[in-house]
Amino acid sequence: MQCNIDAKGKAVRLVIGLATVVAGILILTLGGTDPLPLGLSIGCFLGGGFAVFEGWSGWCAVRALGFKTPL
């Protein structure tokens, strides 16, 4: 995978990813094991983890598909 975002885009994706993972932890902590909060927290973990990966590696999936993003 070739780097397709600059340093500003990496930082934004990393911060958003970490915030989403933290939100997943909070949802899991406050929601318990009910199906809806559990599903939301899993979604936050997966989405946030992927955003952290994009920020760490410098590769954006949306840009790789040919779309132009502002960051």
C-alpha positions, 0 to 999 in steps of 0.5 A, a space after each residue: 500500500 502506497 502512502 496517499 495522505 499527508 501528515 495532516 491527514 494522518 494526524 486527523 485520522 489517528 485522532 478520530 480513530 483513537 476517539 472512536 475507540 475510546 467511545 467504544 470503550 465508554 459504550 461498552 462500559 455503560 451499556 453492558 451486554 445488551 445487544 444494541 450497546 454491544 453492537 455499537 461498541 464492536 462497530 466503534 472498535 472496528 471503525 476506530 481501529 481501521 482509522 488508526 491503521 489509516 493514520 499510522 500507515 498513511 493510506 486512506 481507503 477512500 482515496 485509494 478508491 479514487 475519491 478526493 478528500 479534503 485532508 
